[in-house]
Amino acid sequence: MSKTFKITSLVILASILGISCWAYFGLLGNPLKKNDAEQQVTTYLIEQKGYSPEQLIEVQGTYSSKSSEAPYGASVTFADELEAKYQYIIFNNGEIKQYSHTSDDPKHEEPMVR
């Protein structure tokens, strides 16, 4: 193989890797930031809202490419309302708010932010 071919191949592979990473993080978000969002929302619900860890069945980090002001958050399932998901968002200033829920009869509703 010629030196030019090797360099060209490396540049193409690096470009493909770079574009793939950019697309992944742009569409799905940074997994480390999603994990951090899970921790922040869990801490918020326990320390500020008074829930116990047993009341929080699932806290799943989320990402929205549509919001530059609050791209990360978490979807929460409570033990007494297993069929409902409550969506919390984390603003860039660190403020956490409940954004929406899927419950017809919400037990954990907070004032909504839109």
C-alpha positions in Angstrom: 0.0 0.0 0.0 1.2 3.4 -0.8 1.6 6.1 1.9 -1.0 8.3 0.2 -3.6 5.5 0.3 -2.9 4.8 4.0 -3.3 8.5 4.9 -6.5 8.9 2.8 -7.9 5.8 4.4 -7.2 7.1 7.9 -8.8 10.5 7.1 -11.9 8.8 5.7 -12.2 6.5 8.8 -11.7 9.4 11.2 -14.3 11.4 9.3 -16.8 8.6 9.5 -16.1 8.1 13.2 -16.5 11.9 13.8 -19.7 12.2 11.9 -21.1 9.1 13.7 -20.3 10.5 17.1 -21.8 13.9 16.2 -25.0 12.2 15.0 -25.3 9.9 18.0 -24.8 12.7 20.6 -27.0 15.1 18.5 -29.9 12.7 18.4 -29.6 10.7 21.6 -27.7 13.0 23.9 -24.6 12.4 26.0 -25.1 9.3 28.1 -23.0 10.7 30.9 -25.2 13.8 31.1 -28.3 11.6 31.0 -27.0 9.6 34.0 -26.2 12.9 35.7 -29.8 14.1 35.0 -31.1 10.9 36.6 -29.1 11.6 39.8 -30.1 15.3 39.8 -33.9 14.5 39.5 -33.7 11.7 42.1 -31.9 14.1 44.5 -34.5 16.8 43.8 -37.4 14.5 44.4 -36.0 13.1 47.7 -34.4 16.2 49.2 -36.8 18.9 48.0 -40.1 17.1 47.4 -39.8 14.7 50.3 -40.2 11.4 48.4 -38.4 8.3 49.7 -36.2 6.2 47.4 -38.8 3.4 47.7 -41.4 5.6 46.1 -39.3 6.1 43.0 -39.6 2.9 40.9 -37.7 4.2 37.9 -35.8 7.3 37.0 -34.6 7.3 33.4 -32.5 10.1 31.9 -33.9 11.8 28.8 -32.6 14.2 26.2 -34.4 16.6 23.8 -32.6 18.1 20.9 -35.5 20.6 20.6 -34.6 22.5 23.7 -31.4 24.4 24.1 -32.5 25.8 27.4 -33.3 22.5 29.1 -32.1 19.6 26.9 -31.7 17.0 29.7 -34.2 15.6 32.2 -35.7 12.4 33.5 -38.8 10.3 33.2 -40.0 9.1 36.6 -42.3 6.3 37.6 -43.8 6.3 41.1 -44.6 3.2 43.1 -48.3 4.2 43.6 -48.8 5.1 39.9 -47.0 2.5 37.9 -48.8 3.2 34.6 -47.9 6.9 34.6 -44.7 8.7 33.6 -43.8 12.1 34.9 -41.3 14.1 32.9 -38.9 16.5 34.7 -36.6 18.9 32.9 -33.3 20.4 34.1 -32.8 24.0 33.0 -29.2 25.2 32.2 -29.3 27.2 35.4 -29.8 24.0 37.4 -33.5 24.5 38.1 -35.6 21.3 37.9 -39.3 21.4 37.0 -42.0 18.9 36.2 -42.8 19.3 32.5 -45.6 16.8 31.8 -47.2 13.5 32.8 -49.2 10.7 31.3 -51.6 10.2 34.1 -55.4 10.7 33.8 -55.6 11.1 37.6 -52.2 12.5 38.6 -51.1 11.9 42.2 -47.7 13.7 41.8 -48.6 16.7 39.7 -46.7 19.9 40.1 -47.4 23.2 38.4 -46.6 22.6 34.7 -44.0 24.5 32.7 -44.4 24.8 29.0 
